[in-house]
Amino acid sequence: MPSPPGIWINGVVYRFITNREDVPSIYLKSENGGACVFTSNKLVIIGVWNKDKSNPGKCNEAVEKLG
């Protein structure tokens, strides 16, 4: 059986939701949470959140602030 489409991070599949034009970030959704991926010329930062334990807005803000 083939794997479901999406981006796999630490054994969890995430689907693309949206991106922002003003910040080089993309936002992903999984069954139990989501992720924010920030990219630049020198690094990639990935932050994941769990819907039972984390706040997606705070995850996105922390990842983008680090970038």
Sequence and secondary structure as in RCSB ss.txt:
>XXXX:A:sequence
MPSPPGIWINGVVYRFITNREDVPSIYLKSENGGACVFTSNKLVIIGVWNKDKSNPGKCNEAVEKLG
>XXXX:A:secstr
    SSEEETTEEEEEEEE SSSSEEEEEETTEEEEEEE SS EEEEEEETTT  HHHHHHHHHHH 
